Amino acid sequence: MKNQFDLKINQHFQGLVVRKDLVKMVKGNAIVPSYVLEYLLGQYCATNDEATIEKGIDTVKEILRQHYVHRNEAGLVRSNIKEKGRYKVIDRIQVSLNEKADVYEATFANLGIKKVLVDSTTVKKHPKLLVSGVWCIADVEYEFTEDKNACPWILSSLKPIQLSHFDFDSYVKARQNFSTEEWIDLLMQSIGFNPELFGKRSKLTQLIRLIPFCERNYNLIELGPKGTGKSHIFSEFSPHGILISGGEVTVAKLFVNNSSGKIGLVGYWDVVAFDEFAGQQKRVNKALVDIMKNYMANKSFSRGVETLGAEASMVFVGNTKHNVPYMLKHSDLFEELPDKFHDSAFLDRIHFYIPGWEVDIIRGEMFSNNYGFVVDYLAEILRSMRNYDYSDRYQNHFTLSSDISTRDRDAIHKTFSGLMKILFPDGIANKQEIEDLLRFSIEGRKRVKDQLLRIDSTYAEVHFAYDNSEGISQAVTTLEEEEYPTYYYQKLESKDSEATSKTVEKSELSSIDNQKQITFCILEEKHLVYKENQRGVSFDTLFGPYLRSAKKIVVTDPYIRLFHQARNLMEFIETAIKQKTKEDELDIHLITTLDEFKGESQIEYFESIKKSASVAGIEFSWEFDGTNTIHARHIVTDTNWKISLDRGLDIFQHYEMNDVFSISNRLQEYRNCKAFEVTFLRNK
């Protein structure tokens, strides 16, 4: 059944969106990128009419069945070409210049044929054929010849699989029909994810991966645990990006072959991504690192005495072995990089560090079954926006701190410009939206710079902040800085005792200010703010001390309806149990609202909780507010404490509740939080 959001998407982007679950339905055992499949789906299934979709799926499956070349069936396809004289194939085609014969020759990766002649016009029109190959739909002919040096295969036509045209103005105009939240959700669905399972910060973290496609010479790194989909965007999303597996590449392949004069990958692709970039034991050519440093800083590289420029963005993705506190305590957040890349001059060229440890490991339910852009269409839109610059769009409202260096400022500008292009293609956003993007852009660069301070003592400390139009300064911190202040501010090798003393003082002060890394022993009135994706929060540390000695607790929360919300309530009761002696009894009363559709299940949850809690001396009761008008969410104890929660007990993001072996299932402090605030008040 189509939801209202899907109907709205189809209304304003008719023929340009596709249901994202269709890719899995048609893919079968065809090893092709998503943009190839969605290109075909866009031809036949870009509609919300179910009958047309079903017919389109059958058509696409038939096209793949007949024309996609499986390597194990290559002999059969070659036979079809011979017998029919001409046959259409879908394959990855790479072209090279045969200098001896002065001709261009194509190699079909799956079909297994080589030295197929290609005319110069085709190569000039599609120069990427010369580098690593391009997925194409091609008509191949067979004509036998007795000349042993001649190739019997003839390429009669070739069409790279990518969008032929698009209307950017219509795209911008249609964007105005969506709120910012709706647009972000549409983009999330377009890259294949269900936005309901992601918070706002997590969504922005995913969309940061798109910036290299719309921003020239953007340098991005993402390090984190395995299985979080770090490389997916760069291998499946766009025909304008290339993913280099293994993270190892030569100077000649990446930049230029001095002997032949052939330009490398950066001259042909918008995005060059290095997969599996981490690995301390990897062998790295120092000359490559030096050329990369110059290119990342100056957008140019040398070929002999000649200097060449290129626009390719560089992306580095890799896995980490250790968690964040371990890295901060023993080394730095770049510790997994090969030694020659663990170099301050190289890392200083990075514009944004995506905190991969905040990204959930990909699970089946995280994929979207709703409508999103045909990825090739979105890829072409983003590519066209490389000609725009939105880096100054914050300056009517905010000013970066004068302490921020030119290189830091450039990095912040490029990230901010990229996010504006993705979310606000017309360049217009309100003050709060601009501030959110600016803070996020600053944080990503700050994560890089703070680690450089640990790696190289010659770097000066920077105060990452901005001033609003009233002249009030707003400091920016990273999430791991707030979670692990003790380790974040330490310097592993400090020769300056005064600096060491200053670091310790800063660490201690931060620990006191945050009040999130310590158990609350002193009960006091306070207001705490937690960021999205923050970890280390549990009901025990948050509420525990304030529940001690209570004989009655009243929980008011209108949203204790669904299973995960009832589970939160049960975990709150577990915290209360830990705070009382075994011989004492405790009354816990819940005031909530009855769910209109799942009321029976809701009551079953409460009955189960009542029965279970009684074993531990807890008398649990509940009542449904008949007016359905309660909005406040708070906890009140008979020891005169009131705890106000803007989100009630629902403070944790989605986690794997069905996996009993998941540590986040067992321990709250390992779950990502939603953004929330809590206020502790003493009742007079």
KAVENQUI-V145005 format. One record per backbone hydrogen bond with DSSP energy under -0.5 kcal/mol. CO is the residue of the C=O (numbers start at 1). NH is the residue of the N-H. Records with the same first field share a line. If there is no record, write none. Layout:
CO = NH + NH
This chain:
3 = 7
4 = 8
5 = 9
6 = 10
7 = 11
8 = 12
9 = 13
13 = 16 + 17
16 = 374
18 = 372
19 = 22
20 = 23
21 = 25
22 = 26
23 = 27
24 = 28
27 = 30
29 = 31
30 = 32
33 = 36 + 37
34 = 38
35 = 39
36 = 40
37 = 41
38 = 42
39 = 43
40 = 43 + 44
41 = 45
45 = 47
48 = 50
49 = 53
50 = 54
51 = 55
52 = 56
53 = 57
54 = 58
55 = 59
56 = 60
57 = 61
58 = 62
59 = 63
60 = 64
61 = 65
62 = 66
63 = 67 + 68
64 = 68
67 = 90
68 = 70
70 = 73
71 = 74
73 = 77
74 = 78
75 = 79
76 = 80
77 = 81
78 = 82
79 = 83
80 = 84
81 = 85
85 = 142
87 = 140
89 = 91 + 138
90 = 69
91 = 93 + 136
92 = 109
93 = 134
94 = 107
96 = 98 + 105
97 = 99
98 = 102 + 103
103 = 98
104 = 118
105 = 96
106 = 116
107 = 94 + 109
108 = 112
113 = 108
115 = 117
116 = 106
117 = 155
118 = 104
119 = 123
120 = 124
121 = 125
122 = 126
124 = 127
126 = 129
127 = 130
128 = 131 + 133
129 = 95
130 = 132
134 = 93
135 = 161
136 = 91 + 138
137 = 159
138 = 89 + 140
139 = 156 + 157
140 = 87
141 = 154
146 = 148
147 = 150
152 = 143
153 = 117
154 = 141 + 156
157 = 139
159 = 137
160 = 162
166 = 168
167 = 171
168 = 172
169 = 173
170 = 174
171 = 175
172 = 176
173 = 176
174 = 177
175 = 178
179 = 183
180 = 184
181 = 185
182 = 186
183 = 187
184 = 188
185 = 189
186 = 190
187 = 191
188 = 193
189 = 192
192 = 368
193 = 195
194 = 197
195 = 198
199 = 203
200 = 204
201 = 205
202 = 206
203 = 207
204 = 208
205 = 209
206 = 209
207 = 210
208 = 211
210 = 213 + 214
211 = 214 + 215
215 = 218
217 = 219
218 = 220 + 314
219 = 351 + 352
220 = 316
221 = 354
222 = 318
223 = 356
224 = 320
225 = 228
227 = 362
229 = 233
231 = 235
232 = 235 + 236
233 = 237 + 238
236 = 35
238 = 241
240 = 270 + 271
242 = 244 + 273
243 = 245
244 = 247 + 275
245 = 248
250 = 254
251 = 255 + 256
253 = 265
254 = 266
255 = 264
256 = 258
257 = 261 + 262
262 = 257
264 = 267
265 = 268 + 269
266 = 311 + 312
270 = 313
271 = 242 + 273
272 = 315
273 = 244 + 275
274 = 277 + 317
277 = 338
279 = 282
280 = 339
284 = 286
285 = 288 + 289
286 = 290
287 = 291
288 = 292
289 = 293
290 = 294
291 = 295
292 = 296
293 = 297
294 = 298
295 = 299
299 = 310
301 = 308
303 = 306
306 = 303
308 = 301
311 = 217
313 = 272
314 = 220
315 = 274
316 = 222
317 = 277
318 = 224
323 = 327
324 = 328
325 = 329
326 = 330
327 = 331
332 = 335
334 = 337
336 = 279
338 = 341 + 342
341 = 343
343 = 347
344 = 348
346 = 349
347 = 350
352 = 221 + 354
354 = 223 + 356
355 = 358
356 = 359
363 = 366
364 = 367
366 = 194
370 = 20
372 = 18
374 = 377 + 378
375 = 379
376 = 380
377 = 381
378 = 382
379 = 383
380 = 384
381 = 385
383 = 386
384 = 387
385 = 388
390 = 393
392 = 395
394 = 397 + 398
397 = 469
399 = 467
401 = 404
405 = 409
406 = 410
407 = 411
408 = 412
409 = 413
410 = 414
411 = 415
412 = 416
413 = 417
414 = 418
415 = 419
416 = 420
417 = 421
418 = 422
419 = 423
420 = 424
424 = 427
430 = 434
431 = 435
432 = 436
433 = 437
434 = 438
435 = 439
436 = 440
437 = 441
438 = 442
439 = 443
440 = 444
441 = 445
442 = 446
443 = 447
444 = 353 + 448
445 = 449
446 = 450
447 = 451
448 = 452
449 = 453
450 = 454
451 = 455
452 = 456
456 = 459
462 = 464
463 = 465
464 = 476
465 = 401
466 = 474
467 = 399
468 = 471
472 = 468
473 = 475
474 = 466
478 = 482
479 = 483
480 = 484
484 = 488
485 = 489
487 = 490
490 = 492
493 = 495
495 = 497
496 = 500
497 = 501
498 = 502
499 = 503
500 = 504
501 = 505
502 = 506
503 = 507
504 = 508
505 = 509
506 = 510
507 = 511
508 = 512
509 = 513
510 = 514
511 = 515
519 = 521
521 = 523
522 = 524
526 = 680
528 = 678
530 = 676
531 = 534
534 = 673
538 = 542
539 = 543 + 544
541 = 520
543 = 546 + 547
544 = 547 + 548
547 = 550
551 = 587
552 = 638
553 = 555 + 589
554 = 556 + 636
555 = 557 + 591
556 = 634
558 = 593
562 = 566
563 = 567
564 = 568
565 = 569
566 = 570
567 = 571
568 = 572
569 = 573
570 = 574
571 = 575
572 = 576
573 = 577
574 = 578
575 = 579
576 = 579
577 = 580
579 = 549
581 = 584
586 = 588 + 619
587 = 553
588 = 621
589 = 555
590 = 592 + 623
591 = 557
592 = 625
595 = 599
598 = 602
599 = 603
600 = 604
601 = 605
602 = 606
603 = 607
604 = 608
605 = 609
606 = 610
607 = 611
608 = 612
609 = 613
610 = 614
611 = 615
612 = 615
613 = 616 + 618
614 = 617
617 = 586 + 619
618 = 620
619 = 588
621 = 590
623 = 592 + 625
624 = 626
625 = 628
633 = 645
634 = 556
635 = 643
636 = 554
637 = 640
640 = 683
641 = 637
642 = 644 + 681
643 = 635
644 = 679
645 = 648
647 = 650
649 = 651
651 = 674
655 = 657
656 = 659
658 = 660
659 = 662
662 = 665 + 666
663 = 667
667 = 670
668 = 671
669 = 536
672 = 653
673 = 533
676 = 530
677 = 646
678 = 528
679 = 644 + 681
680 = 526
681 = 642 + 683
